[in-house]
């Protein structure tokens, strides 16, 4: 049984040019050779030809009168040389180096002032939890001795009399 010839991918891509009569002679001869031997390829070409005939029956739309002018304007804009880099932010500042330096120094001073002010305000307004512990440190250090007292009134009375709770000294032997 003989193998049915098929169109190659290059020949398949040239079918429209073949049907329009725009294909060069050697390529057209190759397609005609395959068409003569293969009913499948003949069917494919016939279906493509019918599709093009149906497309020819659709109404044709006309472009606007200024379509050509707009298209050429866009094409010229695409051909125009473009800057390799976008404009730098530095170009918006004055050209004099002294004035530019003064602006940078002013910004740095403003940022430093804002940082110092922020630190000072938060240091004053937000209490440090360790401050209360430091105020009560003498009591905390002797908490074991105070816990043996019967009541707070007893401790106040001892404080009025000037009695202190010093740690008992251990004797050296």
Backbone as JSON Lines, residues from 0, in Angstrom:
{"i":0,"aa":"X","n":[0.83,-1.17,0.0],"ca":[0.0,0.0,0.0],"c":[0.89,1.25,0.0]}
{"i":1,"aa":"X","n":[0.57,2.17,-0.87],"ca":[1.36,3.38,-1.03],"c":[0.98,4.42,0.01]}
{"i":2,"aa":"X","n":[1.99,5.13,0.46],"ca":[1.78,6.19,1.44],"c":[1.19,7.42,0.74]}
{"i":3,"aa":"X","n":[0.15,8.03,1.38],"ca":[-0.51,9.2,0.8],"c":[0.38,10.42,1.06]}
{"i":4,"aa":"X","n":[0.73,11.15,0.0],"ca":[1.58,12.33,0.21],"c":[0.81,13.44,0.95]}
{"i":5,"aa":"X","n":[1.53,14.14,1.79],"ca":[0.96,15.25,2.57],"c":[1.79,16.5,2.31]}
{"i":6,"aa":"X","n":[1.21,17.64,2.64],"ca":[1.95,18.9,2.53],"c":[2.87,19.06,3.73]}
{"i":7,"aa":"X","n":[4.05,19.57,3.47],"ca":[4.96,19.88,4.59],"c":[4.45,21.16,5.26]}
{"i":8,"aa":"X","n":[5.02,21.48,6.41],"ca":[4.59,22.69,7.12],"c":[4.88,23.94,6.3]}
{"i":9,"aa":"X","n":[6.01,23.96,5.58],"ca":[6.33,25.11,4.73],"c":[5.31,25.23,3.59]}
{"i":10,"aa":"X","n":[4.98,24.09,2.97],"ca":[4.01,24.11,1.88],"c":[2.62,24.52,2.4]}
{"i":11,"aa":"X","n":[2.26,24.06,3.59],"ca":[0.96,24.41,4.17],"c":[0.88,25.92,4.45]}
{"i":12,"aa":"X","n":[1.99,26.5,4.9],"ca":[1.99,27.93,5.17],"c":[1.95,28.74,3.87]}
{"i":13,"aa":"X","n":[2.32,28.12,2.73],"ca":[2.3,28.82,1.44],"c":[1.0,28.62,0.66]}
{"i":14,"aa":"X","n":[0.03,27.92,1.23],"ca":[-1.21,27.63,0.49],"c":[-1.96,28.89,0.1]}
{"i":15,"aa":"X","n":[-2.06,29.87,1.0],"ca":[-2.79,31.09,0.69],"c":[-2.11,31.82,-0.47]}
{"i":16,"aa":"X","n":[-0.78,31.91,-0.43],"ca":[-0.07,32.55,-1.53],"c":[-0.28,31.77,-2.83]}
{"i":17,"aa":"X","n":[-0.36,30.44,-2.76],"ca":[-0.61,29.61,-3.95],"c":[-1.98,29.91,-4.55]}
{"i":18,"aa":"X","n":[-3.0,29.99,-3.66],"ca":[-4.35,30.27,-4.15],"c":[-4.48,31.67,-4.73]}
{"i":19,"aa":"X","n":[-3.71,32.62,-4.22],"ca":[-3.74,33.98,-4.75],"c":[-2.86,34.15,-5.98]}
{"i":20,"aa":"X","n":[-2.09,33.11,-6.34],"ca":[-1.21,33.17,-7.5],"c":[0.05,33.98,-7.23]}
{"i":21,"aa":"X","n":[0.42,34.13,-5.97],"ca":[1.58,34.94,-5.59],"c":[2.8,34.1,-5.24]}
{"i":22,"aa":"X","n":[2.69,32.79,-5.34],"ca":[3.79,31.91,-4.95],"c":[4.78,31.77,-6.11]}
{"i":23,"aa":"X","n":[6.08,31.79,-5.83],"ca":[7.07,31.61,-6.9],"c":[6.9,30.23,-7.58]}
{"i":24,"aa":"X","n":[7.33,30.16,-8.81],"ca":[7.11,28.98,-9.65],"c":[7.61,27.66,-9.04]}
{"i":25,"aa":"X","n":[8.83,27.58,-8.47],"ca":[9.28,26.27,-7.94],"c":[8.41,25.8,-6.77]}
{"i":26,"aa":"X","n":[8.04,26.7,-5.88],"ca":[7.22,26.3,-4.74],"c":[5.81,25.93,-5.21]}
{"i":27,"aa":"X","n":[5.28,26.64,-6.21],"ca":[3.95,26.33,-6.73],"c":[3.94,24.95,-7.39]}
{"i":28,"aa":"X","n":[5.03,24.59,-8.09],"ca":[5.13,23.27,-8.74],"c":[5.12,22.15,-7.7]}
{"i":29,"aa":"X","n":[5.81,22.39,-6.53],"ca":[5.83,21.37,-5.45],"c":[4.42,21.12,-4.93]}
{"i":30,"aa":"X","n":[3.66,22.19,-4.7],"ca":[2.3,22.04,-4.19],"c":[1.42,21.35,-5.23]}
{"i":31,"aa":"X","n":[1.55,21.71,-6.52],"ca":[0.76,21.08,-7.57],"c":[1.09,19.59,-7.68]}
{"i":32,"aa":"X","n":[2.35,19.24,-7.48],"ca":[2.77,17.83,-7.53],"c":[2.08,17.03,-6.42]}
{"i":33,"aa":"X","n":[2.04,17.59,-5.22],"ca":[1.38,16.9,-4.1],"c":[-0.13,16.87,-4.33]}
{"i":34,"aa":"X","n":[-0.7,17.95,-4.88],"ca":[-2.14,18.0,-5.15],"c":[-2.57,16.92,-6.15]}
{"i":35,"aa":"X","n":[-1.73,16.65,-7.14],"ca":[-2.07,15.67,-8.17],"c":[-2.13,14.26,-7.6]}
{"i":36,"aa":"X","n":[-1.38,13.98,-6.53],"ca":[-1.3,12.63,-6.0],"c":[-2.17,12.39,-4.77]}
{"i":37,"aa":"X","n":[-2.65,13.45,-4.1],"ca":[-3.31,13.25,-2.81],"c":[-4.71,13.86,-2.78]}
{"i":38,"aa":"X","n":[-5.73,12.99,-2.62],"ca":[-7.1,13.51,-2.52],"c":[-7.31,14.29,-1.2]}
{"i":39,"aa":"X","n":[-6.56,13.93,-0.18],"ca":[-6.67,14.64,1.1],"c":[-6.2,16.07,0.96]}
{"i":40,"aa":"X","n":[-5.09,16.28,0.29],"ca":[-4.56,17.62,0.07],"c":[-5.5,18.4,-0.84]}
{"i":41,"aa":"X","n":[-6.08,17.73,-1.86],"ca":[-7.04,18.39,-2.74],"c":[-8.24,18.88,-1.92]}
{"i":42,"aa":"X","n":[-8.69,18.08,-0.98],"ca":[-9.82,18.47,-0.13],"c":[-9.44,19.67,0.74]}
{"i":43,"aa":"X","n":[-8.25,19.65,1.32],"ca":[-7.79,20.77,2.15],"c":[-7.73,22.07,1.36]}
{"i":44,"aa":"X","n":[-7.19,22.0,0.13],"ca":[-7.07,23.19,-0.71],"c":[-8.47,23.68,-1.1]}
{"i":45,"aa":"X","n":[-9.38,22.75,-1.42],"ca":[-10.75,23.12,-1.77],"c":[-11.45,23.83,-0.61]}
{"i":46,"aa":"X","n":[-11.28,23.33,0.62],"ca":[-11.9,23.94,1.81],"c":[-11.31,25.34,2.06]}
{"i":47,"aa":"X","n":[-10.03,25.49,1.88],"ca":[-9.4,26.8,2.07],"c":[-9.88,27.79,1.01]}
{"i":48,"aa":"X","n":[-10.04,27.32,-0.22],"ca":[-10.53,28.16,-1.3],"c":[-11.96,28.61,-1.02]}
{"i":49,"aa":"X","n":[-12.8,27.71,-0.52],"ca":[-14.18,28.07,-0.18],"c":[-14.21,29.09,0.97]}
{"i":50,"aa":"X","n":[-13.32,28.91,1.93],"ca":[-13.27,29.84,3.05],"c":[-12.94,31.25,2.55]}
{"i":51,"aa":"X","n":[-11.96,31.34,1.65],"ca":[-11.6,32.65,1.11],"c":[-12.76,33.24,0.3]}
{"i":52,"aa":"X","n":[-13.51,32.39,-0.43],"ca":[-14.66,32.88,-1.18],"c":[-15.73,33.43,-0.24]}
{"i":53,"aa":"X","n":[-15.95,32.74,0.89],"ca":[-16.93,33.23,1.87],"c":[-16.48,34.55,2.49]}
{"i":54,"aa":"X","n":[-15.2,34.67,2.75],"ca":[-14.69,35.93,3.29],"c":[-14.88,37.08,2.3]}
{"i":55,"aa":"X","n":[-14.78,36.79,0.99],"ca":[-14.98,37.83,-0.02],"c":[-16.42,38.32,-0.04]}
{"i":56,"aa":"X","n":[-17.37,37.52,0.45],"ca":[-18.78,37.92,0.45],"c":[-19.12,38.84,1.62]}
{"i":57,"aa":"X","n":[-18.27,38.9,2.61],"ca":[-18.52,39.79,3.75],"c":[-18.4,41.24,3.3]}
{"i":58,"aa":"X","n":[-19.19,42.15,3.94],"ca":[-19.07,43.57,3.56],"c":[-17.7,44.11,3.98]}
{"i":59,"aa":"X","n":[-17.16,44.98,3.15],"ca":[-15.85,45.56,3.43],"c":[-16.05,46.87,4.18]}
{"i":60,"aa":"X","n":[-15.24,47.05,5.21],"ca":[-15.29,48.27,5.99],"c":[-14.22,49.22,5.5]}
{"i":61,"aa":"X","n":[-14.58,50.48,5.41],"ca":[-13.62,51.48,4.98],"c":[-13.05,52.18,6.21]}
{"i":62,"aa":"X","n":[-11.79,52.46,6.18],"ca":[-11.15,53.18,7.28],"c":[-11.51,54.66,7.22]}
{"i":63,"aa":"X","n":[-11.31,55.36,8.32],"ca":[-11.6,56.79,8.34],"c":[-10.63,57.53,7.42]}
{"i":64,"aa":"X","n":[-10.99,58.73,7.08],"ca":[-10.18,59.49,6.12],"c":[-8.81,59.86,6.69]}
{"i":65,"aa":"X","n":[-8.71,60.02,8.0],"ca":[-7.42,60.41,8.59],"c":[-6.63,59.21,9.13]}
{"i":66,"aa":"X","n":[-7.04,58.0,8.77],"ca":[-6.35,56.8,9.24],"c":[-4.9,56.78,8.77]}
{"i":67,"aa":"X","n":[-4.67,57.13,7.52],"ca":[-3.32,57.12,6.98],"c":[-2.44,58.13,7.71]}
{"i":68,"aa":"X","n":[-2.97,59.32,7.95],"ca":[-2.19,60.36,8.62],"c":[-1.84,59.95,10.04]}
{"i":69,"aa":"X","n":[-2.81,59.38,10.74],"ca":[-2.55,58.94,12.13],"c":[-1.55,57.8,12.17]}
{"i":70,"aa":"X","n":[-1.67,56.87,11.25],"ca":[-0.74,55.73,11.2],"c":[0.68,56.21,10.93]}
{"i":71,"aa":"X","n":[0.84,57.14,10.0],"ca":[2.16,57.66,9.69],"c":[2.73,58.45,10.87]}
{"i":72,"aa":"X","n":[1.89,59.17,11.59],"ca":[2.36,59.92,12.75],"c":[2.88,58.97,13.82]}
{"i":73,"aa":"X","n":[2.14,57.89,14.05],"ca":[2.58,56.9,15.05],"c":[3.88,56.23,14.6]}
{"i":74,"aa":"X","n":[3.99,55.92,13.32],"ca":[5.2,55.28,12.81],"c":[6.4,56.2,12.94]}
{"i":75,"aa":"X","n":[6.22,57.5,12.67],"ca":[7.32,58.45,12.82],"c":[7.73,58.6,14.28]}
{"i":76,"aa":"X","n":[6.75,58.58,15.16],"ca":[7.07,58.7,16.59],"c":[7.84,57.48,17.07]}
{"i":77,"aa":"X","n":[7.52,56.29,16.54],"ca":[8.26,55.09,16.92],"c":[9.69,55.11,16.4]}
{"i":78,"aa":"X","n":[9.92,55.77,15.26],"ca":[11.27,55.82,14.68],"c":[12.14,56.87,15.34]}
{"i":79,"aa":"X","n":[11.52,57.83,16.04],"ca":[12.29,58.91,16.67],"c":[13.2,58.33,17.74]}
{"i":80,"aa":"X","n":[14.44,58.85,17.83],"ca":[15.35,58.32,18.86],"c":[14.84,58.66,20.25]}
{"i":81,"aa":"X","n":[14.96,57.71,21.12],"ca":[14.51,57.88,22.5],"c":[15.72,58.02,23.41]}
{"i":82,"aa":"X","n":[15.5,58.72,24.5],"ca":[16.57,58.84,25.5],"c":[16.8,57.48,26.14]}
{"i":83,"aa":"X","n":[18.04,57.15,26.38],"ca":[18.35,55.86,26.97],"c":[17.91,55.77,28.42]}
{"i":84,"aa":"X","n":[17.96,56.89,29.13],"ca":[17.58,56.9,30.54],"c":[16.52,57.97,30.76]}
{"i":85,"aa":"X","n":[15.59,57.74,31.7],"ca":[14.59,58.77,31.99],"c":[15.27,59.98,32.63]}
{"i":86,"aa":"X","n":[14.61,61.14,32.59],"ca":[15.24,62.32,33.21],"c":[15.47,62.08,34.69]}
{"i":87,"aa":"X","n":[16.61,62.52,35.13],"ca":[17.0,62.29,36.52],"c":[16.3,63.29,37.43]}
{"i":88,"aa":"X","n":[16.07,62.9,38.67],"ca":[15.45,63.8,39.64],"c":[16.36,64.97,39.95]}
{"i":89,"aa":"X","n":[17.63,64.8,39.69],"ca":[18.59,65.86,39.96],"c":[18.36,67.04,39.03]}
{"i":90,"aa":"X","n":[17.85,66.79,37.82],"ca":[17.63,67.85,36.86],"c":[16.59,68.85,37.35]}
{"i":91,"aa":"X","n":[15.75,68.46,38.29],"ca":[14.71,69.36,38.79],"c":[15.26,70.34,39.84]}
{"i":92,"aa":"X","n":[16.44,70.11,40.32],"ca":[17.05,70.98,41.33],"c":[17.9,72.04,40.64]}
{"i":93,"aa":"X","n":[18.2,73.09,41.35],"ca":[19.04,74.15,40.76],"c":[20.4,73.61,40.35]}
{"i":94,"aa":"X","n":[21.0,74.27,39.39],"ca":[22.28,73.82,38.87],"c":[23.46,74.23,39.72]}
{"i":95,"aa":"X","n":[23.3,75.28,40.54],"ca":[24.42,75.74,41.34],"c":[24.74,74.74,42.44]}
{"i":96,"aa":"X","n":[25.99,74.3,42.56],"ca":[26.34,73.3,43.57],"c":[26.15,73.81,45.0]}
{"i":97,"aa":"X","n":[26.39,75.1,45.24],"ca":[26.25,75.63,46.58],"c":[24.79,75.59,47.04]}
{"i":98,"aa":"X","n":[23.91,75.97,46.15],"ca":[22.48,75.95,46.5],"c":[21.99,74.52,46.67]}
{"i":99,"aa":"X","n":[22.44,73.62,45.82],"ca":[22.04,72.22,45.92],"c":[22.55,71.62,47.24]}
{"i":100,"aa":"X","n":[23.77,71.97,47.63],"ca":[24.32,71.49,48.9],"c":[23.54,72.04,50.08]}
{"i":101,"aa":"X","n":[23.12,73.3,50.0],"ca":[22.33,73.9,51.07],"c":[20.99,73.18,51.22]}
{"i":102,"aa":"X","n":[20.4,72.8,50.13],"ca":[19.12,72.07,50.19],"c":[19.32,70.72,50.86]}
{"i":103,"aa":"X","n":[20.38,70.02,50.51],"ca":[20.66,68.7,51.11],"c":[20.92,68.85,52.61]}
{"i":104,"aa":"X","n":[21.7,69.85,53.0],"ca":[21.99,70.08,54.42],"c":[20.7,70.43,55.17]}
{"i":105,"aa":"X","n":[19.84,71.24,54.57],"ca":[18.58,71.61,55.22],"c":[17.7,70.38,55.44]}
{"i":106,"aa":"X","n":[17.63,69.52,54.47],"ca":[16.85,68.28,54.63],"c":[17.44,67.41,55.74]}
{"i":107,"aa":"X","n":[18.75,67.25,55.75],"ca":[19.39,66.42,56.78],"c":[19.15,67.0,58.16]}
{"i":108,"aa":"X","n":[19.25,68.34,58.3],"ca":[19.02,68.97,59.6],"c":[17.56,68.8,60.02]}
{"i":109,"aa":"X","n":[16.65,68.92,59.09],"ca":[15.23,68.73,59.4],"c":[14.94,67.32,59.87]}
{"i":110,"aa":"X","n":[15.54,66.34,59.21],"ca":[15.34,64.95,59.62],"c":[15.95,64.68,61.0]}
{"i":111,"aa":"X","n":[17.12,65.24,61.26],"ca":[17.75,65.05,62.57],"c":[16.91,65.71,63.66]}
{"i":112,"aa":"X","n":[16.41,66.9,63.41],"ca":[15.56,67.59,64.38],"c":[14.29,66.8,64.65]}
{"i":113,"aa":"X","n":[13.69,66.26,63.63],"ca":[12.49,65.46,63.8],"c":[12.78,64.21,64.63]}
{"i":114,"aa":"X","n":[13.93,63.58,64.41],"ca":[14.28,62.38,65.18],"c":[14.51,62.72,66.65]}
{"i":115,"aa":"X","n":[15.23,63.78,66.92],"ca":[15.5,64.17,68.32],"c":[14.21,64.57,69.02]}
{"i":116,"aa":"X","n":[13.37,65.33,68.36],"ca":[12.1,65.73,68.95],"c":[11.22,64.52,69.23]}
{"i":117,"aa":"X","n":[11.16,63.61,68.3],"ca":[10.36,62.39,68.51],"c":[10.86,61.58,69.68]}
{"i":118,"aa":"X","n":[12.18,61.46,69.81],"ca":[12.74,60.71,70.94],"c":[12.42,61.4,72.26]}
{"i":119,"aa":"X","n":[12.58,62.72,72.31],"ca":[12.34,63.46,73.55],"c":[10.88,63.38,73.97]}
{"i":120,"aa":"X","n":[9.99,63.53,73.03],"ca":[8.56,63.49,73.36],"c":[8.16,62.11,73.85]}
{"i":121,"aa":"X","n":[8.58,61.07,73.16],"ca":[8.19,59.73,73.6],"c":[8.86,59.35,74.91]}
{"i":122,"aa":"X","n":[10.07,59.87,75.17],"ca":[10.77,59.57,76.42],"c":[10.03,60.2,77.6]}
{"i":123,"aa":"X","n":[9.42,61.37,77.4],"ca":[8.7,62.07,78.47],"c":[7.29,61.52,78.66]}
{"i":124,"aa":"X","n":[6.61,61.2,77.58],"ca":[5.21,60.84,77.66],"c":[4.96,59.37,77.99]}
{"i":125,"aa":"X","n":[5.84,58.51,77.57],"ca":[5.63,57.07,77.81],"c":[6.45,56.68,79.03]}
{"i":126,"aa":"X","n":[5.75,56.26,80.11],"ca":[6.48,55.92,81.33],"c":[7.26,54.61,81.16]}
{"i":127,"aa":"X","n":[8.38,54.54,81.85],"ca":[9.22,53.35,81.84],"c":[8.76,52.44,82.98]}
{"i":128,"aa":"X","n":[8.37,51.2,82.72],"ca":[7.88,50.32,83.77],"c":[8.94,50.02,84.85]}
{"i":129,"aa":"X","n":[10.19,50.16,84.52],"ca":[11.23,49.87,85.51],"c":[11.37,50.99,86.55]}
{"i":130,"aa":"X","n":[10.82,52.19,86.25],"ca":[10.89,53.29,87.22],"c":[10.17,52.94,88.52]}
{"i":131,"aa":"X","n":[9.02,52.33,88.44],"ca":[8.27,51.96,89.66],"c":[9.03,50.9,90.45]}
{"i":132,"aa":"X","n":[9.65,49.98,89.77],"ca":[10.44,48.97,90.48],"c":[11.61,49.61,91.21]}
{"i":133,"aa":"X","n":[12.24,50.6,90.59],"ca":[13.36,51.27,91.25],"c":[12.91,52.07,92.48]}
{"i":134,"aa":"X","n":[11.73,52.68,92.41],"ca":[11.21,53.4,93.57],"c":[10.91,52.46,94.74]}
{"i":135,"aa":"X","n":[10.47,51.26,94.41],"ca":[10.1,50.29,95.46],"c":[11.22,49.3,95.76]}
{"i":136,"aa":"X","n":[12.42,49.55,95.28],"ca":[13.52,48.62,95.47],"c":[13.82,48.32,96.94]}
{"i":137,"aa":"X","n":[13.83,49.31,97.85],"ca":[14.1,48.98,99.26],"c":[13.08,48.0,99.83]}
{"i":138,"aa":"X","n":[11.83,48.14,99.46],"ca":[10.79,47.23,99.95],"c":[10.97,45.86,99.32]}
{"i":139,"aa":"X","n":[11.26,45.82,98.02],"ca":[11.41,44.54,97.32],"c":[12.59,43.75,97.88]}
{"i":140,"aa":"X","n":[13.67,44.46,98.23],"ca":[14.84,43.77,98.76],"c":[14.55,43.09,100.09]}
{"i":141,"aa":"X","n":[13.63,43.65,100.89],"ca":[13.34,43.08,102.22],"c":[11.97,42.43,102.26]}
{"i":142,"aa":"X","n":[11.47,42.02,101.12],"ca":[10.13,41.44,101.04],"c":[10.0,40.18,101.88]}
{"i":143,"aa":"X","n":[11.05,39.36,101.95],"ca":[11.0,38.14,102.77],"c":[10.8,38.49,104.25]}
{"i":144,"aa":"X","n":[11.46,39.52,104.75],"ca":[11.31,39.92,106.15],"c":[9.92,40.52,106.4]}
{"i":145,"aa":"X","n":[9.44,41.31,105.47],"ca":[8.14,41.95,105.63],"c":[7.0,40.94,105.56]}
{"i":146,"aa":"X","n":[7.18,39.88,104.83],"ca":[6.1,38.9,104.73],"c":[5.88,38.16,106.04]}
{"i":147,"aa":"X","n":[6.85,38.2,106.97],"ca":[6.68,37.56,108.28],"c":[5.89,38.44,109.26]}
{"i":148,"aa":"X","n":[5.66,39.71,108.91],"ca":[4.95,40.62,109.81],"c":[3.48,40.25,109.86]}
{"i":149,"aa":"X","n":[2.82,40.56,111.02],"ca":[1.42,40.21,111.2],"c":[0.51,41.1,110.38]}
{"i":150,"aa":"X","n":[0.81,42.41,110.34],"ca":[-0.05,43.32,109.6],"c":[0.77,44.53,109.16]}
{"i":151,"aa":"X","n":[0.18,45.34,108.3],"ca":[0.86,46.53,107.82],"c":[0.95,47.57,108.92]}
{"i":152,"aa":"X","n":[-0.05,47.59,109.85],"ca":[0.01,48.53,110.96],"c":[1.22,48.26,111.84]}
{"i":153,"aa":"X","n":[1.55,46.99,112.05],"ca":[2.71,46.62,112.84],"c":[3.98,47.17,112.2]}
{"i":154,"aa":"X","n":[4.09,47.06,110.86],"ca":[5.26,47.57,110.15],"c":[5.33,49.09,110.23]}
{"i":155,"aa":"X","n":[4.18,49.76,110.18],"ca":[4.18,51.23,110.28],"c":[4.63,51.68,111.68]}
{"i":156,"aa":"X","n":[4.19,50.95,112.68],"ca":[4.58,51.29,114.06],"c":[6.08,51.11,114.23]}
{"i":157,"aa":"X","n":[6.64,50.04,113.67],"ca":[8.08,49.84,113.75],"c":[8.83,50.95,113.01]}
{"i":158,"aa":"X","n":[8.28,51.38,111.89],"ca":[8.91,52.46,111.13],"c":[8.89,53.76,111.92]}
{"i":159,"aa":"X","n":[7.81,54.04,112.68],"ca":[7.74,55.25,113.5],"c":[8.79,55.22,114.6]}
{"i":160,"aa":"X","n":[9.04,54.05,115.13],"ca":[10.02,53.93,116.21],"c":[11.45,53.89,115.69]}
{"i":161,"aa":"X","n":[11.63,53.81,114.36],"ca":[12.97,53.83,113.8],"c":[13.63,52.46,113.75]}
{"i":162,"aa":"X","n":[12.87,51.42,113.89],"ca":[13.43,50.06,113.83],"c":[13.63,49.71,112.35]}
{"i":163,"aa":"X","n":[14.8,49.2,112.03],"ca":[15.09,48.79,110.65],"c":[15.2,47.28,110.58]}
{"i":164,"aa":"X","n":[14.99,46.8,109.44],"ca":[15.07,45.35,109.22],"c":[16.34,45.04,108.47]}
{"i":165,"aa":"X","n":[17.4,45.05,109.1],"ca":[18.66,44.67,108.47],"c":[18.79,43.17,108.51]}
{"i":166,"aa":"X","n":[19.5,42.66,107.53],"ca":[19.74,41.22,107.48],"c":[20.56,40.83,108.69]}
{"i":167,"aa":"X","n":[20.23,39.72,109.32],"ca":[21.05,39.26,110.43],"c":[22.45,38.93,109.95]}
{"i":168,"aa":"X","n":[23.42,39.39,110.69],"ca":[24.82,39.13,110.36],"c":[25.19,37.73,110.78]}
{"i":169,"aa":"X","n":[25.85,37.03,109.92],"ca":[26.33,35.69,110.28],"c":[27.71,35.85,110.87]}
{"i":170,"aa":"X","n":[27.94,35.17,111.94],"ca":[29.22,35.26,112.62],"c":[30.26,34.41,111.92]}
{"i":171,"aa":"X","n":[31.43,34.92,111.87],"ca":[32.52,34.15,111.3],"c":[33.15,33.35,112.42]}
{"i":172,"aa":"X","n":[33.45,32.2,112.22],"ca":[34.06,31.34,113.23],"c":[35.52,31.26,113.11]}
